[in-house]
Amino acid sequence: MTELIGLVALILLGAGYWQLRRQSEFAQAWLARYCRGQSFQLLSVYRYRFVWQKGRILTQFRFEFSHDGLQHNEGKLWLHRLTVLNVELPILREPDSPML
């Protein structure tokens, strides 16, 4: 019986890890496509935290990007499983124009 419980625990642990990796790869691919569409340069993506909300687990990813090649900005991506719920971007500032 102990072996069965250990085997089930190992399978659940492996399935959880597989789901985390799958979600990370989805977030990376989705953000790469999103940044390409917005003319941003994606610099990095990392999982930030999990939140229990309305009976479901939400995952927040933070990503770093540049919109002009000089400035570094950070945005947030909220996922539930493999569904994008929200993307939050900071207010982007344009560099000072030398003509002014």
Jmol script that loads the backbone (N, CA, C; Angstrom):
load data "model"
ATOM      1  N   MET A   1       0.813  -1.191   0.000  1.00  0.00           N
ATOM      2  CA  MET A   1       0.000   0.000   0.000  1.00  0.00           C
ATOM      3  C   MET A   1       0.861   1.260   0.000  1.00  0.00           C
ATOM      4  N   THR A   2       1.955   1.237   0.746  1.00  0.00           N
ATOM      5  CA  THR A   2       2.850   2.384   0.802  1.00  0.00           C
ATOM      6  C   THR A   2       3.465   2.661  -0.564  1.00  0.00           C
ATOM      7  N   GLU A   3       3.804   1.593  -1.298  1.00  0.00           N
ATOM      8  CA  GLU A   3       4.383   1.762  -2.628  1.00  0.00           C
ATOM      9  C   GLU A   3       3.379   2.420  -3.572  1.00  0.00           C
ATOM     10  N   LEU A   4       2.099   2.042  -3.442  1.00  0.00           N
ATOM     11  CA  LEU A   4       1.054   2.611  -4.293  1.00  0.00           C
ATOM     12  C   LEU A   4       0.881   4.096  -4.015  1.00  0.00           C
ATOM     13  N   ILE A   5       0.879   4.471  -2.755  1.00  0.00           N
ATOM     14  CA  ILE A   5       0.758   5.889  -2.386  1.00  0.00           C
ATOM     15  C   ILE A   5       1.972   6.668  -2.898  1.00  0.00           C
ATOM     16  N   GLY A   6       3.150   6.100  -2.761  1.00  0.00           N
ATOM     17  CA  GLY A   6       4.359   6.749  -3.275  1.00  0.00           C
ATOM     18  C   GLY A   6       4.325   6.900  -4.780  1.00  0.00           C
ATOM     19  N   LEU A   7       3.844   5.890  -5.486  1.00  0.00           N
ATOM     20  CA  LEU A   7       3.749   5.945  -6.939  1.00  0.00           C
ATOM     21  C   LEU A   7       2.737   6.999  -7.386  1.00  0.00           C
ATOM     22  N   VAL A   8       1.595   7.061  -6.716  1.00  0.00           N
ATOM     23  CA  VAL A   8       0.576   8.067  -7.047  1.00  0.00           C
ATOM     24  C   VAL A   8       1.122   9.468  -6.770  1.00  0.00           C
ATOM     25  N   ALA A   9       1.819   9.647  -5.660  1.00  0.00           N
ATOM     26  CA  ALA A   9       2.412  10.949  -5.339  1.00  0.00           C
ATOM     27  C   ALA A   9       3.445  11.348  -6.384  1.00  0.00           C
ATOM     28  N   LEU A  10       4.247  10.394  -6.824  1.00  0.00           N
ATOM     29  CA  LEU A  10       5.249  10.677  -7.847  1.00  0.00           C
ATOM     30  C   LEU A  10       4.593  11.061  -9.175  1.00  0.00           C
ATOM     31  N   ILE A  11       3.522  10.376  -9.541  1.00  0.00           N
ATOM     32  CA  ILE A  11       2.801  10.693 -10.772  1.00  0.00           C
ATOM     33  C   ILE A  11       2.166  12.079 -10.684  1.00  0.00           C
ATOM     34  N   LEU A  12       1.565  12.406  -9.546  1.00  0.00           N
ATOM     35  CA  LEU A  12       0.967  13.735  -9.374  1.00  0.00           C
ATOM     36  C   LEU A  12       2.019  14.838  -9.407  1.00  0.00           C
ATOM     37  N   LEU A  13       3.157  14.591  -8.807  1.00  0.00           N
ATOM     38  CA  LEU A  13       4.251  15.558  -8.834  1.00  0.00           C
ATOM     39  C   LEU A  13       4.747  15.780 -10.260  1.00  0.00           C
ATOM     40  N   GLY A  14       4.912  14.701 -11.007  1.00  0.00           N
ATOM     41  CA  GLY A  14       5.341  14.809 -12.397  1.00  0.00           C
ATOM     42  C   GLY A  14       4.319  15.524 -13.261  1.00  0.00           C
ATOM     43  N   ALA A  15       3.026  15.237 -13.048  1.00  0.00           N
ATOM     44  CA  ALA A  15       1.971  15.904 -13.816  1.00  0.00           C
ATOM     45  C   ALA A  15       1.930  17.396 -13.495  1.00  0.00           C
ATOM     46  N   GLY A  16       2.125  17.763 -12.228  1.00  0.00           N
ATOM     47  CA  GLY A  16       2.158  19.175 -11.853  1.00  0.00           C
ATOM     48  C   GLY A  16       3.325  19.906 -12.488  1.00  0.00           C
ATOM     49  N   TYR A  17       4.496  19.271 -12.465  1.00  0.00           N
ATOM     50  CA  TYR A  17       5.668  19.874 -13.092  1.00  0.00           C
ATOM     51  C   TYR A  17       5.461  20.034 -14.598  1.00  0.00           C
ATOM     52  N   TRP A  18       4.892  19.006 -15.216  1.00  0.00           N
ATOM     53  CA  TRP A  18       4.631  19.054 -16.662  1.00  0.00           C
ATOM     54  C   TRP A  18       3.680  20.204 -16.990  1.00  0.00           C
ATOM     55  N   GLN A  19       2.642  20.406 -16.163  1.00  0.00           N
ATOM     56  CA  GLN A  19       1.697  21.498 -16.394  1.00  0.00           C
ATOM     57  C   GLN A  19       2.376  22.855 -16.229  1.00  0.00           C
ATOM     58  N   LEU A  20       3.249  23.004 -15.245  1.00  0.00           N
ATOM     59  CA  LEU A  20       3.972  24.264 -15.054  1.00  0.00           C
ATOM     60  C   LEU A  20       4.866  24.574 -16.256  1.00  0.00           C
ATOM     61  N   ARG A  21       5.563  23.565 -16.757  1.00  0.00           N
ATOM     62  CA  ARG A  21       6.432  23.763 -17.923  1.00  0.00           C
ATOM     63  C   ARG A  21       5.606  24.113 -19.159  1.00  0.00           C
ATOM     64  N   ARG A  22       4.492  23.415 -19.326  1.00  0.00           N
ATOM     65  CA  ARG A  22       3.609  23.675 -20.468  1.00  0.00           C
ATOM     66  C   ARG A  22       3.094  25.115 -20.427  1.00  0.00           C
ATOM     67  N   GLN A  23       2.700  25.581 -19.245  1.00  0.00           N
ATOM     68  CA  GLN A  23       2.202  26.942 -19.098  1.00  0.00           C
ATOM     69  C   GLN A  23       3.314  27.965 -19.358  1.00  0.00           C
ATOM     70  N   SER A  24       4.527  27.684 -18.900  1.00  0.00           N
ATOM     71  CA  SER A  24       5.654  28.588 -19.135  1.00  0.00           C
ATOM     72  C   SER A  24       5.980  28.692 -20.622  1.00  0.00           C
ATOM     73  N   GLU A  25       5.976  27.565 -21.315  1.00  0.00           N
ATOM     74  CA  GLU A  25       6.249  27.583 -22.747  1.00  0.00           C
ATOM     75  C   GLU A  25       5.147  28.301 -23.513  1.00  0.00           C
ATOM     76  N   PHE A  26       3.893  28.121 -23.091  1.00  0.00           N
ATOM     77  CA  PHE A  26       2.781  28.824 -23.721  1.00  0.00           C
ATOM     78  C   PHE A  26       2.931  30.334 -23.535  1.00  0.00           C
ATOM     79  N   ALA A  27       3.248  30.763 -22.300  1.00  0.00           N
ATOM     80  CA  ALA A  27       3.404  32.190 -22.013  1.00  0.00           C
ATOM     81  C   ALA A  27       4.539  32.792 -22.846  1.00  0.00           C
ATOM     82  N   GLN A  28       5.652  32.077 -22.949  1.00  0.00           N
ATOM     83  CA  GLN A  28       6.787  32.562 -23.744  1.00  0.00           C
ATOM     84  C   GLN A  28       6.396  32.737 -25.208  1.00  0.00           C
ATOM     85  N   ALA A  29       5.743  31.740 -25.793  1.00  0.00           N
ATOM     86  CA  ALA A  29       5.343  31.809 -27.204  1.00  0.00           C
ATOM     87  C   ALA A  29       4.282  32.889 -27.419  1.00  0.00           C
ATOM     88  N   TRP A  30       3.313  32.981 -26.521  1.00  0.00           N
ATOM     89  CA  TRP A  30       2.252  33.966 -26.672  1.00  0.00           C
ATOM     90  C   TRP A  30       2.810  35.382 -26.578  1.00  0.00           C
ATOM     91  N   LEU A  31       3.705  35.621 -25.609  1.00  0.00           N
ATOM     92  CA  LEU A  31       4.290  36.947 -25.451  1.00  0.00           C
ATOM     93  C   LEU A  31       5.211  37.312 -26.617  1.00  0.00           C
ATOM     94  N   ALA A  32       5.913  36.333 -27.167  1.00  0.00           N
ATOM     95  CA  ALA A  32       6.757  36.612 -28.339  1.00  0.00           C
ATOM     96  C   ALA A  32       5.890  37.080 -29.500  1.00  0.00           C
ATOM     97  N   ARG A  33       4.763  36.414 -29.705  1.00  0.00           N
ATOM     98  CA  ARG A  33       3.849  36.794 -30.784  1.00  0.00           C
ATOM     99  C   ARG A  33       3.211  38.159 -30.493  1.00  0.00           C
ATOM    100  N   TYR A  34       2.818  38.391 -29.247  1.00  0.00           N
ATOM    101  CA  TYR A  34       2.216  39.658 -28.846  1.00  0.00           C
ATOM    102  C   TYR A  34       3.204  40.818 -29.049  1.00  0.00           C
ATOM    103  N   CYS A  35       4.431  40.646 -28.593  1.00  0.00           N
ATOM    104  CA  CYS A  35       5.434  41.705 -28.722  1.00  0.00           C
ATOM    105  C   CYS A  35       5.775  41.992 -30.183  1.00  0.00           C
ATOM    106  N   ARG A  36       5.827  40.935 -30.996  1.00  0.00           N
ATOM    107  CA  ARG A  36       6.064  41.141 -32.432  1.00  0.00           C
ATOM    108  C   ARG A  36       4.955  41.999 -33.032  1.00  0.00           C
ATOM    109  N   GLY A  37       3.711  41.727 -32.654  1.00  0.00           N
ATOM    110  CA  GLY A  37       2.572  42.488 -33.162  1.00  0.00           C
ATOM    111  C   GLY A  37       2.565  43.928 -32.693  1.00  0.00           C
ATOM    112  N   GLN A  38       3.122  44.209 -31.527  1.00  0.00           N
ATOM    113  CA  GLN A  38       3.173  45.568 -30.975  1.00  0.00           C
ATOM    114  C   GLN A  38       4.484  46.287 -31.323  1.00  0.00           C
ATOM    115  N   SER A  39       5.350  45.644 -32.046  1.00  0.00           N
ATOM    116  CA  SER A  39       6.681  46.175 -32.401  1.00  0.00           C
ATOM    117  C   SER A  39       7.542  46.396 -31.155  1.00  0.00           C
ATOM    118  N   PHE A  40       7.465  45.462 -30.210  1.00  0.00           N
ATOM    119  CA  PHE A  40       8.312  45.475 -29.020  1.00  0.00           C
ATOM    120  C   PHE A  40       9.385  44.415 -29.177  1.00  0.00           C
ATOM    121  N   GLN A  41      10.448  44.593 -28.418  1.00  0.00           N
ATOM    122  CA  GLN A  41      11.486  43.566 -28.325  1.00  0.00           C
ATOM    123  C   GLN A  41      11.316  42.872 -26.974  1.00  0.00           C
ATOM    124  N   LEU A  42      10.991  41.573 -27.002  1.00  0.00           N
ATOM    125  CA  LEU A  42      10.822  40.802 -25.769  1.00  0.00           C
ATOM    126  C   LEU A  42      12.200  40.451 -25.221  1.00  0.00           C
ATOM    127  N   LEU A  43      12.451  40.801 -23.957  1.00  0.00           N
ATOM    128  CA  LEU A  43      13.757  40.556 -23.351  1.00  0.00           C
ATOM    129  C   LEU A  43      13.760  39.321 -22.462  1.00  0.00           C
ATOM    130  N   SER A  44      12.746  39.166 -21.605  1.00  0.00           N
ATOM    131  CA  SER A  44      12.689  37.998 -20.732  1.00  0.00           C
ATOM    132  C   SER A  44      11.268  37.780 -20.224  1.00  0.00           C
ATOM    133  N   VAL A  45      11.011  36.560 -19.788  1.00  0.00           N
ATOM    134  CA  VAL A  45       9.706  36.172 -19.233  1.00  0.00           C
ATOM    135  C   VAL A  45       9.976  35.319 -18.004  1.00  0.00           C
ATOM    136  N   TYR A  46       9.255  35.570 -16.933  1.00  0.00           N
ATOM    137  CA  TYR A  46       9.394  34.715 -15.754  1.00  0.00           C
ATOM    138  C   TYR A  46       8.069  34.639 -14.998  1.00  0.00           C
ATOM    139  N   ARG A  47       7.841  33.491 -14.370  1.00  0.00           N
ATOM    140  CA  ARG A  47       6.643  33.297 -13.554  1.00  0.00           C
ATOM    141  C   ARG A  47       6.856  34.075 -12.263  1.00  0.00           C
ATOM    142  N   TYR A  48       5.858  34.852 -11.885  1.00  0.00           N
ATOM    143  CA  TYR A  48       5.993  35.693 -10.703  1.00  0.00           C
ATOM    144  C   TYR A  48       5.255  35.114  -9.491  1.00  0.00           C
ATOM    145  N   ARG A  49       3.985  34.740  -9.672  1.00  0.00           N
ATOM    146  CA  ARG A  49       3.240  34.218  -8.541  1.00  0.00           C
ATOM    147  C   ARG A  49       1.965  33.514  -8.991  1.00  0.00           C
ATOM    148  N   PHE A  50       1.352  32.822  -8.024  1.00  0.00           N
ATOM    149  CA  PHE A  50       0.053  32.189  -8.199  1.00  0.00           C
ATOM    150  C   PHE A  50      -0.934  32.907  -7.286  1.00  0.00           C
ATOM    151  N   VAL A  51      -2.197  33.041  -7.751  1.00  0.00           N
ATOM    152  CA  VAL A  51      -3.236  33.694  -6.964  1.00  0.00           C
ATOM    153  C   VAL A  51      -4.497  32.841  -7.033  1.00  0.00           C
ATOM    154  N   TRP A  52      -5.112  32.589  -5.882  1.00  0.00           N
ATOM    155  CA  TRP A  52      -6.391  31.878  -5.841  1.00  0.00           C
ATOM    156  C   TRP A  52      -7.483  32.935  -5.933  1.00  0.00           C
ATOM    157  N   GLN A  53      -8.292  32.885  -7.012  1.00  0.00           N
ATOM    158  CA  GLN A  53      -9.314  33.904  -7.211  1.00  0.00           C
ATOM    159  C   GLN A  53     -10.562  33.276  -7.816  1.00  0.00           C
ATOM    160  N   LYS A  54     -11.686  33.478  -7.187  1.00  0.00           N
ATOM    161  CA  LYS A  54     -12.982  32.982  -7.668  1.00  0.00           C
ATOM    162  C   LYS A  54     -12.954  31.479  -7.948  1.00  0.00           C
ATOM    163  N   GLY A  55     -12.335  30.724  -7.069  1.00  0.00           N
ATOM    164  CA  GLY A  55     -12.318  29.280  -7.198  1.00  0.00           C
ATOM    165  C   GLY A  55     -11.378  28.727  -8.250  1.00  0.00           C
ATOM    166  N   ARG A  56     -10.441  29.518  -8.703  1.00  0.00           N
ATOM    167  CA  ARG A  56      -9.471  29.037  -9.697  1.00  0.00           C
ATOM    168  C   ARG A  56      -8.090  29.614  -9.390  1.00  0.00           C
ATOM    169  N   ILE A  57      -7.095  28.937  -9.900  1.00  0.00           N
ATOM    170  CA  ILE A  57      -5.713  29.379  -9.689  1.00  0.00           C
ATOM    171  C   ILE A  57      -5.265  30.179 -10.913  1.00  0.00           C
ATOM    172  N   LEU A  58      -4.865  31.415 -10.668  1.00  0.00           N
ATOM    173  CA  LEU A  58      -4.338  32.274 -11.728  1.00  0.00           C
ATOM    174  C   LEU A  58      -2.825  32.362 -11.581  1.00  0.00           C
ATOM    175  N   THR A  59      -2.159  32.440 -12.696  1.00  0.00           N
ATOM    176  CA  THR A  59      -0.704  32.551 -12.709  1.00  0.00           C
ATOM    177  C   THR A  59      -0.326  33.896 -13.304  1.00  0.00           C
ATOM    178  N   GLN A  60       0.545  34.601 -12.617  1.00  0.00           N
ATOM    179  CA  GLN A  60       1.033  35.868 -13.141  1.00  0.00           C
ATOM    180  C   GLN A  60       2.456  35.687 -13.637  1.00  0.00           C
ATOM    181  N   PHE A  61       2.675  36.076 -14.882  1.00  0.00           N
ATOM    182  CA  PHE A  61       4.010  36.126 -15.448  1.00  0.00           C
ATOM    183  C   PHE A  61       4.389  37.584 -15.597  1.00  0.00           C
ATOM    184  N   ARG A  62       5.636  37.873 -15.377  1.00  0.00           N
ATOM    185  CA  ARG A  62       6.162  39.209 -15.652  1.00  0.00           C
ATOM    186  C   ARG A  62       7.097  39.084 -16.848  1.00  0.00           C
ATOM    187  N   PHE A  63       7.071  40.085 -17.699  1.00  0.00           N
ATOM    188  CA  PHE A  63       7.948  40.067 -18.864  1.00  0.00           C
ATOM    189  C   PHE A  63       8.583  41.433 -19.045  1.00  0.00           C
ATOM    190  N   GLU A  64       9.799  41.398 -19.511  1.00  0.00           N
ATOM    191  CA  GLU A  64      10.556  42.620 -19.751  1.00  0.00           C
ATOM    192  C   GLU A  64      10.642  42.830 -21.251  1.00  0.00           C
ATOM    193  N   PHE A  65      10.450  44.074 -21.667  1.00  0.00           N
ATOM    194  CA  PHE A  65      10.463  44.379 -23.093  1.00  0.00           C
ATOM    195  C   PHE A  65      10.999  45.784 -23.308  1.00  0.00           C
ATOM    196  N   SER A  66      11.326  46.055 -24.550  1.00  0.00           N
ATOM    197  CA  SER A  66      11.768  47.382 -24.946  1.00  0.00           C
ATOM    198  C   SER A  66      10.963  47.800 -26.162  1.00  0.00           C
ATOM    199  N   HIS A  67      10.475  49.022 -26.142  1.00  0.00           N
ATOM    200  CA  HIS A  67       9.702  49.491 -27.294  1.00  0.00           C
ATOM    201  C   HIS A  67      10.519  50.383 -28.220  1.00  0.00           C
ATOM    202  N   ASP A  68      11.677  50.844 -27.760  1.00  0.00           N
ATOM    203  CA  ASP A  68      12.495  51.695 -28.608  1.00  0.00           C
ATOM    204  C   ASP A  68      13.958  51.258 -28.658  1.00  0.00           C
ATOM    205  N   GLY A  69      14.289  50.163 -28.020  1.00  0.00           N
ATOM    206  CA  GLY A  69      15.658  49.674 -28.012  1.00  0.00           C
ATOM    207  C   GLY A  69      16.530  50.313 -26.949  1.00  0.00           C
ATOM    208  N   LEU A  70      16.026  51.335 -26.274  1.00  0.00           N
ATOM    209  CA  LEU A  70      16.795  52.026 -25.241  1.00  0.00           C
ATOM    210  C   LEU A  70      16.204  51.830 -23.858  1.00  0.00           C
ATOM    211  N   GLN A  71      14.900  51.937 -23.764  1.00  0.00           N
ATOM    212  CA  GLN A  71      14.234  51.846 -22.468  1.00  0.00           C
ATOM    213  C   GLN A  71      13.847  50.405 -22.163  1.00  0.00           C
ATOM    214  N   HIS A  72      13.832  50.104 -20.881  1.00  0.00           N
ATOM    215  CA  HIS A  72      13.506  48.767 -20.388  1.00  0.00           C
ATOM    216  C   HIS A  72      12.201  48.882 -19.607  1.00  0.00           C
ATOM    217  N   ASN A  73      11.183  48.106 -19.984  1.00  0.00           N
ATOM    218  CA  ASN A  73       9.874  48.153 -19.335  1.00  0.00           C
ATOM    219  C   ASN A  73       9.475  46.765 -18.870  1.00  0.00           C
ATOM    220  N   GLU A  74       8.525  46.717 -17.925  1.00  0.00           N
ATOM    221  CA  GLU A  74       8.051  45.437 -17.416  1.00  0.00           C
ATOM    222  C   GLU A  74       6.528  45.400 -17.501  1.00  0.00           C
ATOM    223  N   GLY A  75       6.004  44.314 -18.038  1.00  0.00           N
ATOM    224  CA  GLY A  75       4.565  44.118 -18.129  1.00  0.00           C
ATOM    225  C   GLY A  75       4.158  42.867 -17.377  1.00  0.00           C
ATOM    226  N   LYS A  76       2.837  42.666 -17.273  1.00  0.00           N
ATOM    227  CA  LYS A  76       2.298  41.512 -16.559  1.00  0.00           C
ATOM    228  C   LYS A  76       1.353  40.754 -17.476  1.00  0.00           C
ATOM    229  N   LEU A  77       1.395  39.445 -17.378  1.00  0.00           N
ATOM    230  CA  LEU A  77       0.502  38.560 -18.118  1.00  0.00           C
ATOM    231  C   LEU A  77      -0.188  37.659 -17.117  1.00  0.00           C
ATOM    232  N   TRP A  78      -1.532  37.618 -17.157  1.00  0.00           N
ATOM    233  CA  TRP A  78      -2.306  36.756 -16.264  1.00  0.00           C
ATOM    234  C   TRP A  78      -2.861  35.599 -17.065  1.00  0.00           C
ATOM    235  N   LEU A  79      -2.644  34.384 -16.571  1.00  0.00           N
ATOM    236  CA  LEU A  79      -3.122  33.167 -17.225  1.00  0.00           C
ATOM    237  C   LEU A  79      -3.969  32.343 -16.264  1.00  0.00           C
ATOM    238  N   HIS A  80      -4.969  31.678 -16.829  1.00  0.00           N
ATOM    239  CA  HIS A  80      -5.679  30.604 -16.138  1.00  0.00           C
ATOM    240  C   HIS A  80      -5.541  29.393 -17.048  1.00  0.00           C
ATOM    241  N   ARG A  81      -4.813  28.388 -16.562  1.00  0.00           N
ATOM    242  CA  ARG A  81      -4.426  27.241 -17.372  1.00  0.00           C
ATOM    243  C   ARG A  81      -3.693  27.756 -18.600  1.00  0.00           C
ATOM    244  N   LEU A  82      -4.248  27.566 -19.793  1.00  0.00           N
ATOM    245  CA  LEU A  82      -3.604  28.074 -21.016  1.00  0.00           C
ATOM    246  C   LEU A  82      -4.475  29.144 -21.675  1.00  0.00           C
ATOM    247  N   THR A  83      -5.156  29.929 -20.854  1.00  0.00           N
ATOM    248  CA  THR A  83      -6.009  31.000 -21.344  1.00  0.00           C
ATOM    249  C   THR A  83      -5.471  32.332 -20.844  1.00  0.00           C
ATOM    250  N   VAL A  84      -5.252  33.259 -21.752  1.00  0.00           N
ATOM    251  CA  VAL A  84      -4.771  34.588 -21.383  1.00  0.00           C
ATOM    252  C   VAL A  84      -5.964  35.395 -20.879  1.00  0.00           C
ATOM    253  N   LEU A  85      -5.855  35.903 -19.662  1.00  0.00           N
ATOM    254  CA  LEU A  85      -6.928  36.699 -19.077  1.00  0.00           C
ATOM    255  C   LEU A  85      -6.681  38.195 -19.234  1.00  0.00           C
ATOM    256  N   ASN A  86      -5.423  38.603 -19.097  1.00  0.00           N
ATOM    257  CA  ASN A  86      -5.132  40.033 -19.112  1.00  0.00           C
ATOM    258  C   ASN A  86      -3.647  40.263 -19.380  1.00  0.00           C
ATOM    259  N   VAL A  87      -3.358  41.343 -20.076  1.00  0.00           N
ATOM    260  CA  VAL A  87      -1.983  41.810 -20.268  1.00  0.00           C
ATOM    261  C   VAL A  87      -1.936  43.249 -19.780  1.00  0.00           C
ATOM    262  N   GLU A  88      -1.036  43.541 -18.869  1.00  0.00           N
ATOM    263  CA  GLU A  88      -0.892  44.888 -18.326  1.00  0.00           C
ATOM    264  C   GLU A  88       0.450  45.459 -18.765  1.00  0.00           C
ATOM    265  N   LEU A  89       0.393  46.638 -19.364  1.00  0.00           N
ATOM    266  CA  LEU A  89       1.608  47.326 -19.810  1.00  0.00           C
ATOM    267  C   LEU A  89       1.714  48.665 -19.098  1.00  0.00           C
ATOM    268  N   PRO A  90       2.925  49.128 -18.824  1.00  0.00           N
ATOM    269  CA  PRO A  90       3.081  50.463 -18.243  1.00  0.00           C
ATOM    270  C   PRO A  90       2.839  51.524 -19.315  1.00  0.00           C
ATOM    271  N   ILE A  91       2.672  52.739 -18.870  1.00  0.00           N
ATOM    272  CA  ILE A  91       2.566  53.843 -19.818  1.00  0.00           C
ATOM    273  C   ILE A  91       3.939  54.043 -20.431  1.00  0.00           C
ATOM    274  N   LEU A  92       4.008  53.978 -21.745  1.00  0.00           N
ATOM    275  CA  LEU A  92       5.291  54.059 -22.433  1.00  0.00           C
ATOM    276  C   LEU A  92       5.619  55.499 -22.770  1.00  0.00           C
ATOM    277  N   ARG A  93       6.829  55.902 -22.451  1.00  0.00           N
ATOM    278  CA  ARG A  93       7.277  57.260 -22.728  1.00  0.00           C
ATOM    279  C   ARG A  93       8.163  57.264 -23.955  1.00  0.00           C
ATOM    280  N   GLU A  94       7.971  58.261 -24.755  1.00  0.00           N
ATOM    281  CA  GLU A  94       8.832  58.444 -25.912  1.00  0.00           C
ATOM    282  C   GLU A  94      10.081  59.215 -25.468  1.00  0.00           C
ATOM    283  N   PRO A  95      11.246  58.869 -26.063  1.00  0.00           N
ATOM    284  CA  PRO A  95      12.452  59.624 -25.695  1.00  0.00           C
ATOM    285  C   PRO A  95      12.325  61.073 -26.150  1.00  0.00           C
ATOM    286  N   ASP A  96      13.041  61.963 -25.471  1.00  0.00           N
ATOM    287  CA  ASP A  96      13.006  63.377 -25.833  1.00  0.00           C
ATOM    288  C   ASP A  96      13.501  63.557 -27.257  1.00  0.00           C
ATOM    289  N   SER A  97      12.789  64.365 -28.002  1.00  0.00           N
ATOM    290  CA  SER A  97      13.161  64.626 -29.389  1.00  0.00           C
ATOM    291  C   SER A  97      14.275  65.672 -29.437  1.00  0.00           C
ATOM    292  N   PRO A  98      15.307  65.454 -30.242  1.00  0.00           N
ATOM    293  CA  PRO A  98      16.377  66.460 -30.340  1.00  0.00           C
ATOM    294  C   PRO A  98      15.903  67.719 -31.047  1.00  0.00           C
ATOM    295  N   MET A  99      14.739  67.669 -31.701  1.00  0.00           N
ATOM    296  CA  MET A  99      14.226  68.834 -32.438  1.00  0.00           C
ATOM    297  C   MET A  99      13.571  69.848 -31.513  1.00  0.00           C
ATOM    298  N   LEU A 100      13.236  69.462 -30.267  1.00  0.00           N
ATOM    299  CA  LEU A 100      12.540  70.385 -29.368  1.00  0.00           C
ATOM    300  C   LEU A 100      13.471  71.215 -28.577  1.00  0.00           C
TER     301      LEU A 100
END
end "model"
wireframe off; spacefill off
backbone 0.3
color backbone group
